[in-house]
Amino acid sequence: MPSQRTWRIVFTTGIVLVCGFLIVTNAGASSFVGSAESEGSATQSLAPGESVAPPADGPTVVSSHDDGELLIVGTNGTVTYHNTTYDGYWDVDPIDNDSEELVYTATERFNDGSCSPTGSHCIKQRIERLNRTTGTTTVLYEHVQPQYEASEWHDTDRINDTHYLVADMYADAVFMVNVETDLVVWEWSAQTDYPIDGGGDYPDDWVHLNDVERLNDGRIMVSLRNQDQVAFIDPSSGHQSNWTLGAEDEHDVLYEQHNPDFIPAERGGPAVVVADSEQNRLVEYQRTDAGNWTQSWIWTDSTLQWPRDADRLPNGNTLVTDTRGGRVLEVTPNGSIGWEVAVQGGYEAERLSTGDESIGGPSAESADLTSRTDTTVPESAGPVVHVRTTVEQLLPNKVVNGIANFGPGWLRFDDLIVGLMGGLLLACWLAAEWRWSSLSFQSPIRRD
């Protein structure tokens, strides 16, 4: 039977190893990886004025919700704009190609006792316009709702100067609002076409409607995350079920996706490129003449974790926001990484010189894009990354992503697992010390 001294040495050694692991891995993590094919872990977002390798084609704006950041990386690789006013930043879109103006959605948590009957935190949703040269912001529309979690407006779509489409996660609906008059001029509710016994918990987080896009033909495409579907709505006739991409729980197609972008026939479509978040991959589906969807492109690597945006650029590159991988990257047509920058908790990235989302990008089929499914970690990544990736690949993606979402954005999966192990080790040590001690607890009440 090991002595108390032996056990104390074991506990001390374990705590030292845990602390050493956390210090070494965080000190060695790269805050930026340039044009090389990297498989490291980026852990620190860019600071105002910090310079990195410039993006290949114009400035890039990135929204983040973990730390509430909106930042722009200029053409010279310098962070030219940085805003941390709100709790979270979500959708961000340029007004026009090369425009100085862009619009974004932001959320703010508050509790003044006036909006929620239960006294819980409420949310203030905002659509704002930014002049990135002057830094001037203008509130176009704001709305208060009595629930913060699973209520954030992840996406709006600008129709013109006065009208915006809103993906209303709280109401499980899409509506078009005139921001000058505050009047809602059109609305589609998911309850019209979907049963409430599917998806997530009703009404707390039933649909998780996280994206809306008006197509050139006037139809509206929406992302129903908890139904694993991308749906198409005709404003006049309603839901077009024969166009739906995916089906609930058919995870080989989509699994709780984000930010689908539609590519029309004139650019090689109809096709949809989407961040297939819970499967840690990017996918594109091509519409066939028979009216079916077939997978035409797939991309992943050993670092990609819970991606939530993929925009097809006019040159065939794909701009990707890797939320839990802690980076924004650009995938070239041959499947390699052409540009990469560290951003924690990123939600959406836009190349300001190429227009809104995938507006000028070709389909994967027409551009002959190379797929990638290899998640092998290169030897140059080091033993820490190899161990982390091995552990992650042994667990379901849903579990890994859930653990990653449990902590703040800067806390990586391996840090959390090792930290929990260290906490358990410390608890065992304290329990052992109490048992070895002569301390005892006695009730202050004695019965005769």
C-alpha positions as CSV (number, residue, x, y, z in Angstrom):
1,M,0.0,0.0,0.0
2,P,1.6,3.3,-1.0
3,S,2.4,5.7,1.8
4,Q,0.9,9.1,2.3
5,R,4.2,10.6,1.2
6,T,4.1,8.6,-2.1
7,W,0.5,9.7,-2.8
8,R,1.5,13.4,-2.1
9,I,4.3,13.1,-4.6
10,V,1.9,11.6,-7.2
11,F,-0.6,14.3,-6.7
12,T,2.0,17.1,-6.8
13,T,3.6,15.6,-10.0
14,G,0.2,15.4,-11.6
15,I,-0.7,19.1,-10.8
16,V,2.7,20.2,-12.1
17,L,2.3,18.3,-15.3
18,V,-1.2,19.8,-15.9
19,C,0.0,23.3,-15.3
20,G,3.1,22.7,-17.4
21,F,0.9,21.4,-20.3
22,L,-1.3,24.5,-20.2
23,I,1.6,26.9,-20.0
24,V,3.6,25.3,-22.8
25,T,0.7,24.8,-25.2
26,N,-0.6,28.3,-24.8
27,A,2.9,29.9,-25.0
28,G,3.7,27.9,-28.1
29,A,0.4,28.4,-29.9
30,S,0.7,30.7,-33.0
31,S,-1.5,33.8,-33.1
32,F,-1.2,33.9,-36.8
33,V,-0.2,31.5,-39.5
34,G,0.4,33.0,-43.0
35,S,0.2,31.3,-46.3
36,A,1.6,28.0,-45.2
37,E,-0.5,24.8,-44.8
38,S,-0.8,25.0,-41.0
39,E,-2.3,22.6,-38.6
40,G,-1.5,24.5,-35.3
41,S,-4.0,26.0,-33.0
42,A,-4.5,29.8,-33.1
43,T,-5.4,31.2,-29.7
44,Q,-5.2,34.9,-29.7
45,S,-7.2,37.4,-31.8
46,L,-5.6,40.3,-33.5
47,A,-5.2,43.6,-31.8
48,P,-5.9,47.1,-33.3
49,G,-2.9,48.1,-35.4
50,E,-1.4,44.6,-35.4
51,S,-0.1,43.5,-38.8
52,V,-0.3,40.1,-40.4
53,A,0.2,38.7,-43.9
54,P,-2.3,40.6,-46.0
55,P,-5.4,38.9,-47.5
56,A,-5.0,38.0,-51.2
57,D,-7.7,40.3,-52.5
58,G,-8.9,43.3,-50.5
59,P,-9.8,44.0,-46.9
60,T,-11.6,41.4,-44.8
61,V,-14.1,42.1,-42.1
62,V,-14.8,39.6,-39.3
63,S,-17.5,39.4,-36.7
64,S,-17.0,37.6,-33.4
65,H,-19.6,36.8,-30.7
66,D,-17.4,35.3,-28.0
67,D,-15.6,38.5,-27.0
68,G,-17.9,40.9,-28.9
69,E,-15.6,42.0,-31.7
70,L,-15.9,43.5,-35.1
71,L,-12.6,43.9,-36.9
72,I,-11.2,44.7,-40.4
73,V,-7.9,43.5,-41.7
74,G,-6.8,45.9,-44.4
75,T,-5.1,45.2,-47.7
76,N,-1.7,45.8,-46.1
77,G,-2.4,43.2,-43.4
78,T,-3.0,45.8,-40.6
79,V,-6.1,45.8,-38.4
80,T,-7.6,49.0,-39.5
81,Y,-10.8,48.9,-37.5
82,H,-11.8,47.3,-34.2
83,N,-15.0,47.6,-32.3
84,T,-16.0,46.0,-29.0
85,T,-19.1,48.0,-28.1
86,Y,-21.6,45.1,-28.0
87,D,-21.8,41.6,-26.4
88,G,-21.9,39.9,-29.8
89,Y,-21.4,40.7,-33.5
90,W,-23.0,38.4,-36.1
91,D,-23.9,39.1,-39.7
92,V,-21.8,41.6,-41.5
93,D,-22.2,42.7,-45.2
94,P,-20.7,45.3,-47.5
95,I,-23.1,47.7,-49.1
96,D,-21.4,47.4,-52.5
97,N,-18.1,46.2,-53.9
98,D,-15.3,48.4,-52.6
99,S,-17.8,50.5,-50.6
100,E,-16.7,52.3,-47.5
101,E,-20.1,51.4,-46.0
102,L,-21.1,48.1,-44.4
103,V,-24.0,46.8,-42.3
104,Y,-23.9,44.4,-39.3
105,T,-26.1,42.9,-36.7
106,A,-25.1,43.2,-33.0
107,T,-26.7,42.0,-29.8
108,E,-26.6,43.4,-26.2
109,R,-27.7,41.7,-23.0
110,F,-29.6,43.8,-20.4
111,N,-32.0,43.5,-17.6
112,D,-33.8,46.6,-16.5
113,G,-36.8,44.8,-15.1
114,S,-39.1,46.1,-17.8
115,C,-39.1,43.5,-20.7
116,S,-39.1,40.1,-19.1
117,P,-41.9,38.9,-16.8
118,T,-39.5,36.3,-15.3
119,G,-36.8,38.8,-14.6
120,S,-34.3,37.0,-16.8
121,H,-31.9,38.8,-19.2
122,C,-33.4,40.4,-22.3
123,I,-31.8,41.1,-25.6
124,K,-31.5,44.2,-27.7
125,Q,-31.1,43.4,-31.4
126,R,-29.5,46.1,-33.6
127,I,-28.9,46.6,-37.3
128,E,-26.2,49.2,-37.7
129,R,-24.4,50.8,-40.6
130,L,-20.7,51.6,-40.4
131,N,-18.5,53.9,-42.4
132,R,-15.2,52.1,-42.1
133,T,-13.1,55.2,-43.0
134,T,-14.6,57.6,-40.5
135,G,-15.7,54.9,-37.9
136,T,-19.2,56.5,-37.8
137,T,-22.0,54.1,-36.9
138,T,-25.7,54.6,-37.4
139,V,-28.5,52.6,-35.8
140,L,-30.9,51.5,-38.6
141,Y,-33.2,49.3,-36.5
142,E,-33.4,47.9,-33.0
143,H,-35.7,45.5,-31.3
144,V,-36.0,44.2,-27.8
145,Q,-37.0,40.6,-26.9
146,P,-37.4,38.9,-23.5
147,Q,-34.9,36.1,-23.9
148,Y,-31.2,36.3,-24.5
149,E,-30.0,32.8,-25.1
150,A,-30.9,31.3,-28.5
151,S,-32.5,34.6,-29.6
152,E,-29.7,36.5,-31.3
153,W,-30.4,37.7,-34.8
154,H,-27.6,35.8,-36.5
155,D,-28.4,37.2,-40.0
156,T,-30.1,40.0,-41.8
157,D,-30.2,40.5,-45.6
158,R,-30.2,44.1,-47.0
159,I,-32.8,44.5,-49.8
160,N,-32.2,48.2,-50.3
161,D,-31.7,51.3,-48.1
162,T,-35.0,50.9,-46.4
163,H,-35.9,47.2,-46.3
164,Y,-34.2,44.3,-44.6
165,L,-34.9,40.6,-44.2
166,V,-34.4,39.4,-40.6
167,A,-33.8,35.8,-39.4
168,D,-35.7,36.0,-36.1
169,M,-34.4,33.2,-34.0
170,Y,-36.6,34.1,-31.0
171,A,-39.9,34.0,-33.1
172,D,-38.8,31.1,-35.4
173,A,-39.7,33.4,-38.3
174,V,-38.4,35.5,-41.2
175,F,-39.7,38.9,-41.7
176,M,-39.0,41.9,-43.9
177,V,-39.0,45.3,-42.1
178,N,-39.0,48.9,-43.4
179,V,-36.3,50.4,-41.1
180,E,-37.6,53.9,-41.8
181,T,-41.1,53.2,-40.6
182,D,-40.5,50.1,-38.4
183,L,-43.3,48.4,-40.2
184,V,-43.1,44.7,-40.9
185,V,-44.2,44.3,-44.5
186,W,-43.9,40.5,-44.9
187,E,-43.4,37.5,-42.7
188,W,-43.0,33.7,-42.8
189,S,-43.3,31.6,-39.7
190,A,-41.7,28.1,-39.5
191,Q,-44.8,26.9,-37.7
192,T,-46.7,27.3,-41.0
193,D,-44.8,24.3,-42.5
194,Y,-43.0,22.5,-39.7
195,P,-44.3,20.4,-36.8
196,I,-43.2,21.7,-33.3
197,D,-42.4,18.2,-32.2
198,G,-39.4,18.2,-34.5
199,G,-36.2,20.1,-34.1
200,G,-35.1,21.5,-30.7
201,D,-37.0,22.2,-27.6
202,Y,-40.2,24.2,-28.2
203,P,-40.5,27.1,-27.7
204,D,-37.0,27.8,-26.1
205,D,-34.9,26.8,-29.1
206,W,-37.1,25.0,-31.6
207,V,-35.7,26.0,-35.1
208,H,-32.6,28.1,-34.4
209,L,-33.2,30.0,-37.6
210,N,-29.7,31.3,-38.3
211,D,-29.6,32.6,-41.9
212,V,-31.7,34.3,-44.5
213,E,-30.9,35.2,-48.1
214,R,-33.1,36.7,-50.8
215,L,-32.3,35.1,-54.2
216,N,-32.2,36.9,-57.5
217,D,-35.5,35.3,-58.5
218,G,-37.2,36.8,-55.4
219,R,-37.3,33.5,-53.4
220,I,-36.0,33.4,-49.9
221,M,-33.6,30.8,-48.6
222,V,-33.4,30.1,-44.9
223,S,-31.3,27.9,-42.6
224,L,-33.3,25.8,-40.1
225,R,-30.4,24.6,-38.0
226,N,-32.2,22.3,-35.6
227,Q,-34.1,20.7,-38.5
228,D,-30.8,20.1,-40.4
229,Q,-32.3,21.8,-43.5
230,V,-32.0,24.6,-45.9
231,A,-35.5,25.6,-47.0
232,F,-36.8,27.8,-49.9
233,I,-39.7,30.1,-49.5
234,D,-41.7,31.8,-52.3
235,P,-43.1,35.1,-50.8
236,S,-46.3,34.6,-52.7
237,S,-47.0,30.8,-52.6
238,G,-45.0,29.8,-49.5
239,H,-42.7,26.9,-48.7
240,Q,-41.2,25.0,-51.6
241,S,-40.7,21.5,-50.1
242,N,-39.4,20.0,-53.4
243,W,-36.4,22.4,-53.1
244,T,-35.4,21.6,-49.5
245,L,-31.8,20.6,-48.9
246,G,-31.4,18.0,-46.1
247,A,-33.8,16.4,-43.7
248,E,-34.0,16.2,-40.0
249,D,-31.5,13.8,-38.5
250,E,-30.1,12.9,-41.9
251,H,-26.7,13.9,-40.8
252,D,-24.8,12.5,-43.8
253,V,-26.2,15.6,-45.7
254,L,-26.3,18.4,-43.0
255,Y,-25.9,18.5,-39.3
256,E,-26.9,21.8,-37.6
257,Q,-25.5,23.9,-40.4
258,H,-24.8,27.7,-40.7
259,N,-24.7,30.4,-43.3
260,P,-25.7,28.6,-46.6
261,D,-25.0,30.7,-49.7
262,F,-26.9,30.2,-53.0
263,I,-25.0,30.1,-56.3
264,P,-27.3,30.6,-59.3
265,A,-27.3,28.9,-62.7
266,E,-25.4,31.7,-64.4
267,R,-22.4,30.9,-62.1
268,G,-22.6,27.1,-62.4
269,G,-25.5,26.4,-60.1
270,P,-28.1,26.0,-58.8
271,A,-25.8,25.1,-55.9
272,V,-25.5,25.8,-52.2
273,V,-22.2,26.1,-50.3
274,V,-22.7,25.7,-46.5
275,A,-20.7,25.4,-43.3
276,D,-21.8,22.0,-42.0
277,S,-21.0,22.9,-38.5
278,E,-21.5,19.8,-36.3
279,Q,-19.6,17.6,-38.9
280,N,-16.6,20.0,-38.9
281,R,-16.6,20.4,-42.7
282,L,-17.6,22.6,-45.6
283,V,-19.9,21.2,-48.2
284,E,-21.5,22.2,-51.5
285,Y,-24.5,20.6,-53.1
286,Q,-25.4,20.9,-56.8
287,R,-29.0,20.8,-58.0
288,T,-29.5,18.2,-60.7
289,D,-31.9,18.4,-63.7
290,A,-34.0,15.8,-61.9
291,G,-34.5,18.1,-59.0
292,N,-32.2,16.4,-56.5
293,W,-29.2,17.7,-54.5
294,T,-25.9,15.9,-54.9
295,Q,-22.7,16.7,-53.1
296,S,-20.2,18.4,-55.4
297,W,-17.5,19.5,-53.0
298,I,-16.3,18.9,-49.4
299,W,-13.4,20.3,-47.4
300,T,-12.0,19.8,-44.0
301,D,-8.6,19.5,-42.2
302,S,-7.5,18.4,-38.7
303,T,-8.1,21.9,-37.2
304,L,-11.5,22.8,-38.6
305,Q,-13.9,22.7,-35.7
306,W,-17.5,24.0,-35.8
307,P,-17.1,26.3,-38.9
308,R,-20.0,28.7,-39.4
309,D,-19.4,30.6,-42.6
310,A,-18.1,29.7,-46.1
311,D,-18.2,32.3,-48.9
312,R,-17.2,31.5,-52.4
313,L,-15.1,34.3,-53.9
314,P,-15.0,35.3,-57.6
315,N,-11.5,33.7,-58.0
316,G,-12.8,30.3,-56.8
317,N,-11.3,30.6,-53.3
318,T,-13.5,29.9,-50.3
319,L,-13.4,32.3,-47.3
320,V,-14.1,30.3,-44.1
321,T,-14.8,31.3,-40.5
322,D,-13.6,28.4,-38.3
323,T,-15.3,29.3,-35.0
324,R,-13.7,26.8,-32.6
325,G,-10.6,26.3,-34.7
326,G,-9.9,30.0,-33.8
327,R,-9.2,31.3,-37.3
328,V,-10.4,32.7,-40.5
329,L,-8.9,31.1,-43.6
330,E,-9.0,31.1,-47.4
331,V,-9.1,27.8,-49.2
332,T,-7.8,27.8,-52.7
333,P,-9.3,25.9,-55.7
334,N,-6.7,23.1,-55.3
335,G,-7.7,22.6,-51.6
336,S,-4.8,24.2,-49.9
337,I,-4.9,27.1,-47.4
338,G,-3.9,30.4,-49.0
339,W,-4.4,32.7,-46.1
340,E,-5.2,32.4,-42.4
341,V,-5.6,34.7,-39.4
342,A,-6.4,34.0,-35.8
343,V,-9.8,35.2,-34.6
344,Q,-11.5,33.7,-31.6
345,G,-15.2,33.0,-31.7
346,G,-15.6,34.3,-35.2
347,Y,-19.0,34.0,-36.8
348,E,-18.8,35.5,-40.2
349,A,-16.1,36.9,-42.5
350,E,-16.6,39.0,-45.7
351,R,-14.1,40.1,-48.3
352,L,-15.2,43.7,-48.8
353,S,-13.9,44.0,-52.3
354,T,-16.0,41.1,-53.7
355,G,-19.5,42.0,-52.5
356,D,-21.9,40.3,-50.1
357,E,-21.2,36.7,-49.3
358,S,-20.9,34.4,-52.4
359,I,-22.5,36.9,-54.8
360,G,-19.7,36.7,-57.4
361,G,-18.4,33.2,-56.8
362,P,-18.6,30.1,-59.1
363,S,-20.0,26.7,-58.1
364,A,-17.5,24.0,-57.2
365,E,-18.6,22.0,-60.2
366,S,-18.0,24.8,-62.7
367,A,-14.7,25.8,-61.2
368,D,-13.5,22.2,-60.8
369,L,-12.6,22.7,-57.1
370,T,-10.6,20.1,-55.3
371,S,-12.2,18.4,-52.3
372,R,-10.2,17.5,-49.2
373,T,-11.2,15.1,-46.5
374,D,-7.7,14.3,-45.0
375,T,-7.6,15.2,-41.3
376,T,-4.1,13.8,-40.8
377,V,-1.9,16.1,-38.7
378,P,1.5,16.9,-40.2
379,E,4.6,15.9,-38.2
380,S,5.6,19.5,-38.0
381,A,2.6,20.3,-35.8
382,G,4.2,18.8,-32.7
383,P,3.2,16.2,-30.2
384,V,0.6,18.4,-28.4
385,V,-1.5,18.9,-31.5
386,H,-1.2,15.2,-32.3
387,V,-2.5,14.2,-28.9
388,R,-5.3,16.7,-29.0
389,T,-6.4,15.7,-32.5
390,T,-6.3,12.0,-31.6
391,V,-8.5,12.5,-28.5
392,E,-11.0,14.7,-30.6
393,Q,-11.2,12.1,-33.3
394,L,-12.1,9.4,-30.8
395,L,-15.2,11.4,-29.7
396,P,-18.3,12.3,-31.7
397,N,-18.1,15.8,-33.2
398,K,-21.2,16.9,-31.3
399,V,-19.5,16.1,-28.0
400,V,-16.2,17.8,-28.9
401,N,-18.0,20.9,-30.1
402,G,-20.3,21.0,-27.1
403,I,-17.3,20.8,-24.7
404,A,-15.6,23.6,-26.7
405,N,-18.7,25.7,-26.5
406,F,-18.9,25.2,-22.8
407,G,-16.0,27.6,-22.1
408,P,-14.9,31.0,-23.3
409,G,-13.6,31.3,-26.9
410,W,-9.9,31.3,-25.9
411,L,-10.3,28.0,-24.0
412,R,-9.4,25.2,-26.4
413,F,-10.7,21.7,-26.2
414,D,-7.5,20.2,-25.0
415,D,-7.1,22.9,-22.3
416,L,-10.6,22.2,-21.0
417,I,-10.0,18.4,-20.9
418,V,-6.7,18.7,-19.1
419,G,-8.0,21.4,-16.8
420,L,-10.9,19.1,-15.8
421,M,-8.4,16.3,-15.2
422,G,-6.3,18.7,-13.0
423,G,-9.4,19.7,-11.1
424,L,-10.4,16.1,-10.4
425,L,-6.8,15.3,-9.3
426,L,-6.9,18.3,-6.9
427,A,-10.2,17.2,-5.5
428,C,-8.9,13.7,-4.9
429,W,-5.9,15.1,-3.1
430,L,-8.0,17.3,-0.9
431,A,-10.3,14.3,-0.1
432,A,-7.2,12.1,0.8
433,E,-5.7,14.8,3.0
434,W,-9.0,15.1,4.9
435,R,-9.2,11.4,5.3
436,W,-5.6,11.2,6.6
437,S,-6.2,14.1,9.0
438,S,-7.7,13.6,12.5
439,L,-10.4,16.2,11.8
440,S,-14.0,15.1,12.3
441,F,-17.3,16.8,12.2
442,Q,-19.9,16.5,15.0
443,S,-23.4,17.8,15.1
444,P,-23.8,20.8,17.5
445,I,-27.1,19.4,18.7
446,R,-27.1,16.5,21.2
447,R,-30.2,14.5,22.1
448,D,-30.5,13.1,25.6
